Amino acid sequence: MDDALVLYDSIFGNTERVARAVAEVLGTRALRVREVEATNLAGLGLLVVGSPTRAFSPTSAVKTLLRKVPRRGLVGVRVAAFDTRMDPQRLDSGAFRLFAGIFGYAAETIAKKLRRRGGEEAARPGAFVVEASEGPLYEGELERARAWAASLLED
């Protein structure tokens, strides 16, 4: 897809791996959010934004980029969001499950901000699971990311 772009931030490399897998399926580039000006996103056919979940939120670099997108700056752009996260069901921590249930994850926050800027949601937010805060991704997560990306190509 020539008019698509995948933007991401990554701390330990897991989100970057997902972003590159998504970009490969879409036939486009994956760029770090710091490499792009927020005002240059209008006119895309598809914009995908991903972040690791840090304190139940996207990274500050992703939040900064999304804040700088002009109001209505994504009108006519199909948008999608994804994150990498730990799975509370696999952790032995009731507190983590409680906070995750209250505050959510990065992908939902990103998706909401993209829609507020006029973007049309192309798919439900994607969630790709890491074994621990530094990773690695669980086996099969990159395949799930590719399948999620393929769903973005469907109309």
N, CA, C and O atoms as a GROMACS GRO file, in nm:
protein
  620
    1MET      N    1   0.086  -0.118   0.000
    1MET     CA    2   0.000   0.000   0.000
    1MET      C    3   0.090   0.123   0.000
    1MET      O    4   0.157   0.152   0.099
    2ASP      N    5   0.092   0.194  -0.108
    2ASP     CA    6   0.184   0.306  -0.126
    2ASP      C    7   0.158   0.424  -0.033
    2ASP      O    8   0.251   0.494   0.007
    3ASP      N    9   0.032   0.446   0.001
    3ASP     CA   10   0.001   0.564   0.082
    3ASP      C   11  -0.024   0.527   0.229
    3ASP      O   12  -0.105   0.589   0.297
    4ALA      N   13   0.048   0.425   0.276
    4ALA     CA   14   0.037   0.384   0.417
    4ALA      C   15   0.168   0.416   0.488
    4ALA      O   16   0.273   0.427   0.426
    5LEU      N   17   0.159   0.430   0.619
    5LEU     CA   18   0.276   0.456   0.700
    5LEU      C   19   0.255   0.392   0.837
    5LEU      O   20   0.147   0.400   0.895
    6VAL      N   21   0.360   0.328   0.888
    6VAL     CA   22   0.358   0.271   1.022
    6VAL      C   23   0.454   0.351   1.109
    6VAL      O   24   0.573   0.361   1.078
    7LEU      N   25   0.403   0.409   1.215
    7LEU     CA   26   0.485   0.485   1.309
    7LEU      C   27   0.487   0.411   1.442
    7LEU      O   28   0.387   0.352   1.483
    8TYR      N   29   0.602   0.414   1.509
    8TYR     CA   30   0.613   0.341   1.635
    8TYR      C   31   0.718   0.405   1.724
    8TYR      O   32   0.803   0.482   1.679
    9ASP      N   33   0.709   0.371   1.851
    9ASP     CA   34   0.816   0.395   1.945
    9ASP      C   35   0.846   0.259   2.006
    9ASP      O   36   0.758   0.174   2.016
   10SER      N   37   0.969   0.238   2.048
   10SER     CA   38   1.009   0.110   2.104
   10SER      C   39   1.119   0.133   2.206
   10SER      O   40   1.206   0.218   2.186
   11ILE      N   41   1.114   0.060   2.313
   11ILE     CA   42   1.215   0.074   2.418
   11ILE      C   43   1.310  -0.045   2.417
   11ILE      O   44   1.432  -0.027   2.420
   12PHE      N   45   1.255  -0.165   2.414
   12PHE     CA   46   1.339  -0.285   2.417
   12PHE      C   47   1.341  -0.359   2.284
   12PHE      O   48   1.398  -0.468   2.275
   13GLY      N   49   1.281  -0.300   2.179
   13GLY     CA   50   1.284  -0.360   2.046
   13GLY      C   51   1.164  -0.445   2.010
   13GLY      O   52   1.150  -0.483   1.894
   14ASN      N   53   1.078  -0.476   2.105
   14ASN     CA   54   0.962  -0.560   2.077
   14ASN      C   55   0.859  -0.490   1.990
   14ASN      O   56   0.809  -0.548   1.894
   15THR      N   57   0.827  -0.366   2.021
   15THR     CA   58   0.730  -0.291   1.942
   15THR      C   59   0.785  -0.263   1.803
   15THR      O   60   0.710  -0.263   1.706
   16GLU      N   61   0.914  -0.240   1.793
   16GLU     CA   62   0.976  -0.221   1.661
   16GLU      C   63   0.960  -0.347   1.576
   16GLU      O   64   0.932  -0.338   1.457
   17ARG      N   65   0.978  -0.463   1.636
   17ARG     CA   66   0.963  -0.588   1.560
   17ARG      C   67   0.819  -0.602   1.509
   17ARG      O   68   0.798  -0.643   1.395
   18VAL      N   69   0.722  -0.569   1.592
   18VAL     CA   70   0.582  -0.574   1.549
   18VAL      C   71   0.558  -0.472   1.438
   18VAL      O   72   0.495  -0.504   1.337
   19ALA      N   73   0.608  -0.350   1.455
   19ALA     CA   74   0.589  -0.246   1.354
   19ALA      C   75   0.648  -0.287   1.219
   19ALA      O   76   0.586  -0.265   1.115
   20ARG      N   77   0.764  -0.346   1.220
   20ARG     CA   78   0.827  -0.390   1.095
   20ARG      C   79   0.749  -0.505   1.030
   20ARG      O   80   0.739  -0.511   0.908
   21ALA      N   81   0.694  -0.594   1.111
   21ALA     CA   82   0.611  -0.703   1.056
   21ALA      C   83   0.484  -0.645   0.992
   21ALA      O   84   0.444  -0.689   0.884
   22VAL      N   85   0.422  -0.548   1.057
   22VAL     CA   86   0.302  -0.484   1.004
   22VAL      C   87   0.335  -0.411   0.874
   22VAL      O   88   0.263  -0.423   0.775
   23ALA      N   89   0.444  -0.335   0.875
   23ALA     CA   90   0.485  -0.260   0.755
   23ALA      C   91   0.515  -0.353   0.638
   23ALA      O   92   0.484  -0.322   0.524
   24GLU      N   93   0.576  -0.466   0.668
   24GLU     CA   94   0.609  -0.563   0.563
   24GLU      C   95   0.481  -0.611   0.493
   24GLU      O   96   0.477  -0.617   0.370
   25VAL      N   97   0.379  -0.643   0.570
   25VAL     CA   98   0.252  -0.688   0.512
   25VAL      C   99   0.187  -0.576   0.432
   25VAL      O  100   0.131  -0.601   0.325
   26LEU      N  101   0.194  -0.455   0.483
   26LEU     CA  102   0.133  -0.340   0.415
   26LEU      C  103   0.215  -0.291   0.297
   26LEU      O  104   0.166  -0.212   0.216
   27GLY      N  105   0.338  -0.337   0.286
   27GLY     CA  106   0.425  -0.292   0.176
   27GLY      C  107   0.466  -0.148   0.191
   27GLY      O  108   0.471  -0.074   0.092
   28THR      N  109   0.495  -0.108   0.313
   28THR     CA  110   0.531   0.032   0.339
   28THR      C  111   0.646   0.038   0.438
   28THR      O  112   0.707  -0.064   0.470
   29ARG      N  113   0.675   0.158   0.485
   29ARG     CA  114   0.785   0.180   0.579
   29ARG      C  115   0.735   0.185   0.722
   29ARG      O  116   0.619   0.219   0.749
   30ALA      N  117   0.825   0.150   0.812
   30ALA     CA  118   0.801   0.167   0.956
   30ALA      C  119   0.903   0.268   1.005
   30ALA      O  120   1.024   0.248   0.990
   31LEU      N  121   0.856   0.377   1.063
   31LEU     CA  122   0.943   0.483   1.111
   31LEU      C  123   0.917   0.510   1.259
   31LEU      O  124   0.804   0.497   1.307
   32ARG      N  125   1.023   0.546   1.329
   32ARG     CA  126   1.005   0.590   1.468
   32ARG      C  127   0.928   0.722   1.468
   32ARG      O  128   0.942   0.803   1.376
   33VAL      N  129   0.846   0.742   1.569
   33VAL     CA  130   0.764   0.863   1.574
   33VAL      C  131   0.849   0.990   1.571
   33VAL      O  132   0.803   1.093   1.522
   34ARG      N  133   0.970   0.984   1.622
   34ARG     CA  134   1.055   1.104   1.624
   34ARG      C  135   1.108   1.140   1.485
   34ARG      O  136   1.164   1.249   1.467
   35GLU      N  137   1.091   1.052   1.387
   35GLU     CA  138   1.139   1.077   1.251
   35GLU      C  139   1.036   1.147   1.164
   35GLU      O  140   1.062   1.173   1.046
   36VAL      N  141   0.919   1.179   1.219
   36VAL     CA  142   0.808   1.229   1.139
   36VAL      C  143   0.753   1.357   1.201
   36VAL      O  144   0.745   1.371   1.323
   37GLU      N  145   0.715   1.449   1.115
   37GLU     CA  146   0.645   1.570   1.161
   37GLU      C  147   0.495   1.541   1.163
   37GLU      O  148   0.440   1.491   1.065
   38ALA      N  149   0.430   1.573   1.271
   38ALA     CA  150   0.288   1.544   1.287
   38ALA      C  151   0.202   1.613   1.181
   38ALA      O  152   0.094   1.565   1.148
   39THR      N  153   0.249   1.723   1.128
   39THR     CA  154   0.172   1.796   1.028
   39THR      C  155   0.182   1.732   0.889
   39THR      O  156   0.112   1.775   0.797
   40ASN      N  157   0.267   1.630   0.873
   40ASN     CA  158   0.284   1.566   0.742
   40ASN      C  159   0.206   1.437   0.728
   40ASN      O  160   0.236   1.357   0.640
   41LEU      N  161   0.108   1.414   0.810
   41LEU     CA  162   0.034   1.289   0.808
   41LEU      C  163  -0.096   1.296   0.728
   41LEU      O  164  -0.154   1.192   0.696
   42ALA      N  165  -0.141   1.415   0.696
   42ALA     CA  166  -0.263   1.430   0.617
   42ALA      C  167  -0.239   1.371   0.479
   42ALA      O  168  -0.128   1.375   0.426
   43GLY      N  169  -0.344   1.318   0.422
   43GLY     CA  170  -0.335   1.266   0.287
   43GLY      C  171  -0.293   1.121   0.277
   43GLY      O  172  -0.293   1.064   0.168
   44LEU      N  173  -0.256   1.060   0.388
   44LEU     CA  174  -0.225   0.917   0.386
   44LEU      C  175  -0.354   0.837   0.366
   44LEU      O  176  -0.462   0.882   0.404
   45GLY      N  177  -0.341   0.721   0.307
   45GLY     CA  178  -0.454   0.632   0.298
   45GLY      C  179  -0.473   0.554   0.427
   45GLY      O  180  -0.586   0.524   0.467
   46LEU      N  181  -0.360   0.521   0.492
   46LEU     CA  182  -0.364   0.443   0.616
   46LEU      C  183  -0.247   0.485   0.704
   46LEU      O  184  -0.133   0.492   0.659
   47LEU      N  185  -0.276   0.512   0.830
   47LEU     CA  186  -0.174   0.544   0.930
   47LEU      C  187  -0.188   0.445   1.045
   47LEU      O  188  -0.295   0.433   1.106
   48VAL      N  189  -0.080   0.374   1.075
   48VAL     CA  190  -0.076   0.280   1.186
   48VAL      C  191   0.024   0.333   1.288
   48VAL      O  192   0.137   0.367   1.253
   49VAL      N  193  -0.017   0.340   1.415
   49VAL     CA  194   0.069   0.391   1.521
   49VAL      C  195   0.077   0.288   1.634
   49VAL      O  196  -0.025   0.236   1.680
   50GLY      N  197   0.202   0.258   1.676
   50GLY     CA  198   0.221   0.160   1.782
   50GLY      C  199   0.316   0.208   1.890
   50GLY      O  200   0.404   0.290   1.866
   51SER      N  201   0.295   0.154   2.009
   51SER     CA  202   0.376   0.192   2.124
   51SER      C  203   0.380   0.076   2.224
   51SER      O  204   0.285  -0.001   2.234
   52PRO      N  205   0.489   0.065   2.296
   52PRO     CA  206   0.483  -0.024   2.412
   52PRO      C  207   0.391   0.039   2.516
   52PRO      O  208   0.378   0.162   2.523
   53THR      N  209   0.330  -0.044   2.597
   53THR     CA  210   0.249   0.008   2.707
   53THR      C  211   0.343   0.033   2.824
   53THR      O  212   0.408  -0.058   2.875
   54ARG      N  213   0.349   0.158   2.866
   54ARG     CA  214   0.434   0.200   2.978
   54ARG      C  215   0.344   0.268   3.078
   54ARG      O  216   0.284   0.372   3.048
   55ALA      N  217   0.334   0.212   3.196
   55ALA     CA  218   0.245   0.266   3.300
   55ALA      C  219   0.103   0.281   3.246
   55ALA      O  220   0.037   0.383   3.269
   56PHE      N  221   0.056   0.179   3.172
   56PHE     CA  222  -0.078   0.172   3.116
   56PHE      C  223  -0.106   0.282   3.014
   56PHE      O  224  -0.220   0.325   2.999
   57SER      N  225  -0.004   0.327   2.944
   57SER     CA  226  -0.014   0.440   2.853
   57SER      C  227   0.089   0.428   2.741
   57SER      O  228   0.185   0.353   2.755
   58PRO      N  229   0.070   0.501   2.630
   58PRO     CA  230   0.176   0.505   2.528
   58PRO      C  231   0.299   0.579   2.582
   58PRO      O  232   0.291   0.646   2.684
   59THR      N  233   0.411   0.565   2.513
   59THR     CA  234   0.531   0.638   2.553
   59THR      C  235   0.511   0.788   2.534
   59THR      O  236   0.420   0.830   2.464
   60SER      N  237   0.595   0.866   2.598
   60SER     CA  238   0.584   1.012   2.586
   60SER      C  239   0.608   1.057   2.442
   60SER      O  240   0.548   1.155   2.398
   61ALA      N  241   0.694   0.988   2.368
   61ALA     CA  242   0.718   1.026   2.228
   61ALA      C  243   0.593   1.010   2.144
   61ALA      O  244   0.564   1.094   2.059
   62VAL      N  245   0.518   0.903   2.166
   62VAL     CA  246   0.393   0.882   2.092
   62VAL      C  247   0.290   0.985   2.134
   62VAL      O  248   0.221   1.042   2.049
   63LYS      N  249   0.278   1.010   2.264
   63LYS     CA  250   0.182   1.110   2.311
   63LYS      C  251   0.214   1.248   2.253
   63LYS      O  252   0.123   1.322   2.214
   64THR      N  253   0.342   1.282   2.247
   64THR     CA  254   0.382   1.411   2.192
   64THR      C  255   0.344   1.422   2.044
   64THR      O  256   0.289   1.523   2.001
   65LEU      N  257   0.373   1.318   1.968
   65LEU     CA  258   0.336   1.320   1.825
   65LEU      C  259   0.186   1.338   1.810
   65LEU      O  260   0.142   1.422   1.731
   66LEU      N  261   0.107   1.263   1.883
   66LEU     CA  262  -0.038   1.270   1.868
   66LEU      C  263  -0.092   1.407   1.909
   66LEU      O  264  -0.189   1.456   1.850
   67ARG      N  265  -0.031   1.468   2.010
   67ARG     CA  266  -0.072   1.603   2.051
   67ARG      C  267  -0.046   1.705   1.941
   67ARG      O  268  -0.119   1.804   1.929
   68LYS      N  269   0.057   1.682   1.862
   68LYS     CA  270   0.096   1.779   1.759
   68LYS      C  271   0.018   1.763   1.627
   68LYS      O  272   0.026   1.849   1.540
   69VAL      N  273  -0.056   1.654   1.613
   69VAL     CA  274  -0.138   1.638   1.492
   69VAL      C  275  -0.248   1.743   1.498
   69VAL      O  276  -0.320   1.752   1.598
   70PRO      N  277  -0.262   1.824   1.394
   70PRO     CA  278  -0.366   1.928   1.396
   70PRO      C  279  -0.506   1.870   1.412
   70PRO      O  280  -0.534   1.758   1.369
   71ARG      N  281  -0.593   1.948   1.476
   71ARG     CA  282  -0.734   1.907   1.486
   71ARG      C  283  -0.783   1.882   1.344
   71ARG      O  284  -0.757   1.959   1.252
   72ARG      N  285  -0.856   1.773   1.331
   72ARG     CA  286  -0.911   1.732   1.200
   72ARG      C  287  -0.800   1.705   1.099
   72ARG      O  288  -0.825   1.698   0.979
   73GLY      N  289  -0.677   1.690   1.147
   73GLY     CA  290  -0.563   1.667   1.059
   73GLY      C  291  -0.558   1.529   0.996
   73GLY      O  292  -0.477   1.504   0.907
   74LEU      N  293  -0.644   1.438   1.043
   74LEU     CA  294  -0.647   1.304   0.988
   74LEU      C  295  -0.779   1.271   0.918
   74LEU      O  296  -0.810   1.154   0.893
   75VAL      N  297  -0.857   1.374   0.887
   75VAL     CA  298  -0.981   1.352   0.815
   75VAL      C  299  -0.949   1.283   0.682
   75VAL      O  300  -0.861   1.327   0.608
   76GLY      N  301  -1.021   1.176   0.653
   76GLY     CA  302  -0.999   1.101   0.530
   76GLY      C  303  -0.890   0.996   0.539
   76GLY      O  304  -0.863   0.925   0.442
   77VAL      N  305  -0.825   0.985   0.656
   77VAL     CA  306  -0.718   0.887   0.675
   77VAL      C  307  -0.773   0.770   0.757
   77VAL      O  308  -0.831   0.790   0.864
   78ARG      N  309  -0.754   0.649   0.707
   78ARG     CA  310  -0.787   0.531   0.786
   78ARG      C  311  -0.675   0.513   0.888
   78ARG      O  312  -0.557   0.527   0.854
   79VAL      N  313  -0.710   0.484   1.013
   79VAL     CA  314  -0.611   0.476   1.120
   79VAL      C  315  -0.625   0.344   1.196
   79VAL      O  316  -0.733   0.285   1.204
   80ALA      N  317  -0.513   0.301   1.252
   80ALA     CA  318  -0.512   0.182   1.337
   80ALA      C  319  -0.403   0.198   1.442
   80ALA      O  320  -0.303   0.267   1.419
   81ALA      N  321  -0.423   0.136   1.554
   81ALA     CA  322  -0.328   0.145   1.666
   81ALA      C  323  -0.296   0.006   1.717
   81ALA      O  324  -0.378  -0.086   1.710
   82PHE      N  325  -0.174  -0.008   1.768
   82PHE     CA  326  -0.136  -0.133   1.834
   82PHE      C  327  -0.041  -0.104   1.948
   82PHE      O  328   0.019   0.004   1.956
   83ASP      N  329  -0.028  -0.202   2.036
   83ASP     CA  330   0.070  -0.190   2.143
   83ASP      C  331   0.132  -0.325   2.171
   83ASP      O  332   0.086  -0.429   2.124
   84THR      N  333   0.239  -0.320   2.248
   84THR     CA  334   0.294  -0.439   2.309
   84THR      C  335   0.267  -0.425   2.458
   84THR      O  336   0.272  -0.316   2.514
   85ARG      N  337   0.238  -0.538   2.521
   85ARG     CA  338   0.197  -0.535   2.661
   85ARG      C  339   0.222  -0.668   2.728
   85ARG      O  340   0.239  -0.771   2.663
   86MET      N  341   0.225  -0.663   2.859
   86MET     CA  342   0.228  -0.787   2.936
   86MET      C  343   0.083  -0.831   2.954
   86MET      O  344  -0.007  -0.747   2.962
   87ASP      N  345   0.060  -0.960   2.959
   87ASP     CA  346  -0.074  -1.016   2.973
   87ASP      C  347  -0.104  -1.038   3.121
   87ASP      O  348  -0.039  -1.120   3.185
   88PRO      N  349  -0.202  -0.965   3.175
   88PRO     CA  350  -0.230  -0.980   3.318
   88PRO      C  351  -0.278  -1.120   3.354
   88PRO      O  352  -0.262  -1.163   3.469
   89GLN      N  353  -0.335  -1.192   3.259
   89GLN     CA  354  -0.382  -1.328   3.288
   89GLN      C  355  -0.265  -1.424   3.311
   89GLN      O  356  -0.280  -1.526   3.379
   90ARG      N  357  -0.149  -1.390   3.254
   90ARG     CA  358  -0.032  -1.477   3.268
   90ARG      C  359   0.055  -1.437   3.388
   90ARG      O  360   0.151  -1.506   3.421
   91LEU      N  361   0.021  -1.326   3.451
   91LEU     CA  362   0.099  -1.280   3.566
   91LEU      C  363   0.028  -1.320   3.695
   91LEU      O  364  -0.094  -1.334   3.699
   92ASP      N  365   0.104  -1.339   3.796
   92ASP     CA  366   0.048  -1.373   3.926
   92ASP      C  367   0.035  -1.247   4.010
   92ASP      O  368   0.088  -1.238   4.120
   93SER      N  369  -0.037  -1.149   3.955
   93SER     CA  370  -0.048  -1.021   4.023
   93SER      C  371  -0.190  -0.966   4.010
   93SER      O  372  -0.230  -0.918   3.904
   94GLY      N  373  -0.264  -0.976   4.117
   94GLY     CA  374  -0.399  -0.921   4.117
   94GLY      C  375  -0.399  -0.770   4.100
   94GLY      O  376  -0.489  -0.714   4.038
   95ALA      N  377  -0.297  -0.703   4.156
   95ALA     CA  378  -0.289  -0.557   4.145
   95ALA      C  379  -0.271  -0.516   3.999
   95ALA      O  380  -0.334  -0.421   3.954
   96PHE      N  381  -0.184  -0.587   3.926
   96PHE     CA  382  -0.163  -0.553   3.784
   96PHE      C  383  -0.293  -0.571   3.707
   96PHE      O  384  -0.329  -0.485   3.626
   97ARG      N  385  -0.365  -0.681   3.731
   97ARG     CA  386  -0.492  -0.704   3.662
   97ARG      C  387  -0.591  -0.593   3.694
   97ARG      O  388  -0.663  -0.546   3.606
   98LEU      N  389  -0.595  -0.552   3.819
   98LEU     CA  390  -0.686  -0.445   3.859
   98LEU      C  391  -0.654  -0.315   3.787
   98LEU      O  392  -0.742  -0.252   3.729
   99PHE      N  393  -0.527  -0.273   3.790
   99PHE     CA  394  -0.488  -0.148   3.726
   99PHE      C  395  -0.506  -0.154   3.575
   99PHE      O  396  -0.549  -0.056   3.514
  100ALA      N  397  -0.475  -0.267   3.514
  100ALA     CA  398  -0.494  -0.282   3.369
  100ALA      C  399  -0.642  -0.267   3.335
  100ALA      O  400  -0.677  -0.207   3.233
  101GLY      N  401  -0.728  -0.322   3.420
  101GLY     CA  402  -0.872  -0.310   3.397
  101GLY      C  403  -0.922  -0.167   3.411
  101GLY      O  404  -1.015  -0.127   3.341
  102ILE      N  405  -0.862  -0.091   3.498
  102ILE     CA  406  -0.902   0.048   3.520
  102ILE      C  407  -0.844   0.141   3.414
  102ILE      O  408  -0.916   0.220   3.354
  103PHE      N  409  -0.713   0.131   3.392
  103PHE     CA  410  -0.644   0.228   3.307
  103PHE      C  411  -0.628   0.185   3.163
  103PHE      O  412  -0.607   0.270   3.076
  104GLY      N  413  -0.636   0.057   3.134
  104GLY     CA  414  -0.624   0.009   2.997
  104GLY      C  415  -0.480   0.001   2.950
  104GLY      O  416  -0.387  -0.012   3.029
  105TYR      N  417  -0.466   0.009   2.819
  105TYR     CA  418  -0.336  -0.009   2.754
  105TYR      C  419  -0.313   0.101   2.651
  105TYR      O  420  -0.403   0.180   2.622
  106ALA      N  421  -0.193   0.105   2.597
  106ALA     CA  422  -0.154   0.211   2.504
  106ALA      C  423  -0.238   0.213   2.378
  106ALA      O  424  -0.275   0.321   2.332
  107ALA      N  425  -0.270   0.098   2.320
  107ALA     CA  426  -0.340   0.095   2.191
  107ALA      C  427  -0.475   0.165   2.196
  107ALA      O  428  -0.511   0.237   2.103
  108GLU      N  429  -0.549   0.145   2.303
  108GLU     CA  430  -0.680   0.209   2.313
  108GLU      C  431  -0.666   0.362   2.321
  108GLU      O  432  -0.744   0.435   2.260
  109THR      N  433  -0.568   0.408   2.395
  109THR     CA  434  -0.542   0.552   2.405
  109THR      C  435  -0.502   0.610   2.270
  109THR      O  436  -0.552   0.716   2.230
  110ILE      N  437  -0.413   0.541   2.200
  110ILE     CA  438  -0.370   0.587   2.068
  110ILE      C  439  -0.488   0.593   1.973
  110ILE      O  440  -0.507   0.693   1.903
  111ALA      N  441  -0.568   0.487   1.969
  111ALA     CA  442  -0.682   0.482   1.878
  111ALA      C  443  -0.779   0.598   1.904
  111ALA      O  444  -0.828   0.661   1.811
  112LYS      N  445  -0.804   0.624   2.030
  112LYS     CA  446  -0.896   0.733   2.067
  112LYS      C  447  -0.842   0.868   2.018
  112LYS      O  448  -0.918   0.949   1.965
  113LYS      N  449  -0.712   0.891   2.035
  113LYS     CA  450  -0.653   1.018   1.993
  113LYS      C  451  -0.652   1.030   1.840
  113LYS      O  452  -0.672   1.139   1.786
  114LEU      N  453  -0.628   0.920   1.770
  114LEU     CA  454  -0.632   0.924   1.624
  114LEU      C  455  -0.772   0.956   1.574
  114LEU      O  456  -0.788   1.033   1.480
  115ARG      N  457  -0.874   0.898   1.637
  115ARG     CA  458  -1.012   0.928   1.599
  115ARG      C  459  -1.046   1.074   1.629
  115ARG      O  460  -1.116   1.139   1.550
  116ARG      N  461  -0.998   1.127   1.742
  116ARG     CA  462  -1.026   1.267   1.777
  116ARG      C  463  -0.965   1.364   1.676
  116ARG      O  464  -1.011   1.478   1.664
  117ARG      N  465  -0.864   1.320   1.606
  117ARG     CA  466  -0.800   1.404   1.503
  117ARG      C  467  -0.865   1.383   1.366
  117ARG      O  468  -0.816   1.433   1.265
  118GLY      N  469  -0.975   1.308   1.364
  118GLY     CA  470  -1.052   1.291   1.241
  118GLY      C  471  -1.029   1.160   1.169
  118GLY      O  472  -1.093   1.134   1.067
  119GLY      N  473  -0.939   1.076   1.220
  119GLY     CA  474  -0.912   0.948   1.155
  119GLY      C  475  -1.030   0.853   1.163
  119GLY      O  476  -1.108   0.855   1.258
  120GLU      N  477  -1.041   0.768   1.061
  120GLU     CA  478  -1.146   0.667   1.055
  120GLU      C  479  -1.084   0.532   1.092
  120GLU      O  480  -0.995   0.484   1.023
  121GLU      N  481  -1.130   0.473   1.200
  121GLU     CA  482  -1.070   0.350   1.250
  121GLU      C  483  -1.083   0.237   1.149
  121GLU      O  484  -1.193   0.202   1.106
  122ALA      N  485  -0.968   0.179   1.110
  122ALA     CA  486  -0.963   0.072   1.011
  122ALA      C  487  -0.980  -0.065   1.074
  122ALA      O  488  -1.021  -0.159   1.007
  123ALA      N  489  -0.947  -0.078   1.202
  123ALA     CA  490  -0.957  -0.206   1.273
  123ALA      C  491  -0.952  -0.179   1.422
  123ALA      O  492  -0.909  -0.072   1.466
  124ARG      N  493  -0.996  -0.276   1.498
  124ARG     CA  494  -0.982  -0.265   1.643
  124ARG      C  495  -0.834  -0.261   1.677
  124ARG      O  496  -0.752  -0.317   1.605
  125PRO      N  497  -0.799  -0.196   1.786
  125PRO     CA  498  -0.657  -0.191   1.824
  125PRO      C  499  -0.597  -0.330   1.840
  125PRO      O  500  -0.661  -0.423   1.890
  126GLY      N  501  -0.472  -0.341   1.795
  126GLY     CA  502  -0.399  -0.467   1.807
  126GLY      C  503  -0.321  -0.470   1.937
  126GLY      O  504  -0.272  -0.367   1.984
  127ALA      N  505  -0.310  -0.588   1.996
  127ALA     CA  506  -0.237  -0.606   2.121
  127ALA      C  507  -0.146  -0.728   2.107
  127ALA      O  508  -0.192  -0.838   2.077
  128PHE      N  509  -0.016  -0.706   2.128
  128PHE     CA  510   0.082  -0.812   2.110
  128PHE      C  511   0.159  -0.828   2.240
  128PHE      O  512   0.207  -0.730   2.298
  129VAL      N  513   0.169  -0.950   2.286
  129VAL     CA  514   0.207  -0.978   2.423
  129VAL      C  515   0.355  -1.014   2.437
  129VAL      O  516   0.409  -1.094   2.360
  130VAL      N  517   0.418  -0.952   2.537
  130VAL     CA  518   0.556  -0.981   2.572
  130VAL      C  519   0.558  -1.065   2.700
  130VAL      O  520   0.466  -1.058   2.781
  131GLU      N  521   0.664  -1.143   2.715
  131GLU     CA  522   0.675  -1.231   2.832
  131GLU      C  523   0.703  -1.155   2.961
  131GLU      O  524   0.656  -1.194   3.068
  132ALA      N  525   0.779  -1.046   2.951
  132ALA     CA  526   0.813  -0.963   3.067
  132ALA      C  527   0.828  -0.820   3.016
  132ALA      O  528   0.821  -0.796   2.896
  133SER      N  529   0.849  -0.725   3.105
  133SER     CA  530   0.853  -0.585   3.062
  133SER      C  531   0.957  -0.559   2.954
  133SER      O  532   0.938  -0.471   2.871
  134GLU      N  533   1.066  -0.635   2.953
  134GLU     CA  534   1.168  -0.616   2.850
  134GLU      C  535   1.152  -0.716   2.735
  134GLU      O  536   1.232  -0.716   2.642
  135GLY      N  537   1.050  -0.800   2.741
  135GLY     CA  538   1.028  -0.898   2.636
  135GLY      C  539   1.092  -1.029   2.673
  135GLY      O  540   1.133  -1.049   2.787
  136PRO      N  541   1.100  -1.116   2.577
  136PRO     CA  542   1.068  -1.103   2.436
  136PRO      C  543   0.919  -1.122   2.411
  136PRO      O  544   0.841  -1.150   2.503
  137LEU      N  545   0.880  -1.107   2.284
  137LEU     CA  546   0.743  -1.136   2.245
  137LEU      C  547   0.718  -1.285   2.264
  137LEU      O  548   0.808  -1.367   2.242
  138TYR      N  549   0.597  -1.318   2.303
  138TYR     CA  550   0.561  -1.459   2.309
  138TYR      C  551   0.566  -1.519   2.169
  138TYR      O  552   0.546  -1.449   2.069
  139GLU      N  553   0.593  -1.645   2.163
  139GLU     CA  554   0.596  -1.716   2.035
  139GLU      C  555   0.460  -1.699   1.965
  139GLU      O  556   0.355  -1.713   2.028
  140GLY      N  557   0.465  -1.670   1.837
  140GLY     CA  558   0.344  -1.655   1.758
  140GLY      C  559   0.292  -1.513   1.748
  140GLY      O  560   0.201  -1.487   1.669
  141GLU      N  561   0.347  -1.420   1.827
  141GLU     CA  562   0.296  -1.282   1.825
  141GLU      C  563   0.325  -1.211   1.693
  141GLU      O  564   0.242  -1.133   1.647
  142LEU      N  565   0.440  -1.235   1.633
  142LEU     CA  566   0.468  -1.170   1.504
  142LEU      C  567   0.374  -1.222   1.395
  142LEU      O  568   0.335  -1.147   1.306
  143GLU      N  569   0.338  -1.348   1.402
  143GLU     CA  570   0.241  -1.402   1.306
  143GLU      C  571   0.104  -1.338   1.329
  143GLU      O  572   0.034  -1.305   1.233
  144ARG      N  573   0.067  -1.320   1.456
  144ARG     CA  574  -0.059  -1.250   1.485
  144ARG      C  575  -0.055  -1.106   1.435
  144ARG      O  576  -0.156  -1.055   1.386
  145ALA      N  577   0.061  -1.041   1.447
  145ALA     CA  578   0.075  -0.903   1.398
  145ALA      C  579   0.058  -0.899   1.246
  145ALA      O  580  -0.007  -0.808   1.193
  146ARG      N  581   0.115  -0.996   1.178
  146ARG     CA  582   0.100  -1.001   1.031
  146ARG      C  583  -0.047  -1.022   0.991
  146ARG      O  584  -0.096  -0.961   0.896
  147ALA      N  585  -0.115  -1.108   1.063
  147ALA     CA  586  -0.257  -1.132   1.035
  147ALA      C  587  -0.340  -1.006   1.062
  147ALA      O  588  -0.430  -0.973   0.986
  148TRP      N  589  -0.308  -0.936   1.171
  148TRP     CA  590  -0.378  -0.811   1.202
  148TRP      C  591  -0.353  -0.710   1.091
  148TRP      O  592  -0.446  -0.641   1.048
  149ALA      N  593  -0.230  -0.700   1.046
  149ALA     CA  594  -0.197  -0.607   0.937
  149ALA      C  595  -0.272  -0.643   0.810
  149ALA      O  596  -0.321  -0.554   0.740
  150ALA      N  597  -0.283  -0.771   0.780
  150ALA     CA  598  -0.357  -0.813   0.660
  150ALA      C  599  -0.502  -0.769   0.669
  150ALA      O  600  -0.563  -0.736   0.567
  151SER      N  601  -0.559  -0.770   0.790
  151SER     CA  602  -0.698  -0.725   0.806
  151SER      C  603  -0.714  -0.576   0.773
  151SER      O  604  -0.824  -0.532   0.738
  152LEU      N  605  -0.606  -0.500   0.783
  152LEU     CA  606  -0.612  -0.357   0.751
  152LEU      C  607  -0.624  -0.334   0.600
  152LEU      O  608  -0.665  -0.227   0.557
  153LEU      N  609  -0.588  -0.433   0.523
  153LEU     CA  610  -0.595  -0.422   0.377
  153LEU      C  611  -0.735  -0.452   0.325
  153LEU      O  612  -0.767  -0.421   0.210
  154GLU      N  613  -0.817  -0.512   0.409
  154GLU     CA  614  -0.953  -0.546   0.369
  154GLU      C  615  -1.042  -0.423   0.385
  154GLU      O  616  -1.027  -0.345   0.479
  155ASP      N  617  -1.134  -0.408   0.294
  155ASP     CA  618  -1.229  -0.294   0.305
  155ASP      C  619  -1.362  -0.337   0.356
  155ASP      O  620  -1.452  -0.254   0.370
   0.00000   0.00000   0.00000
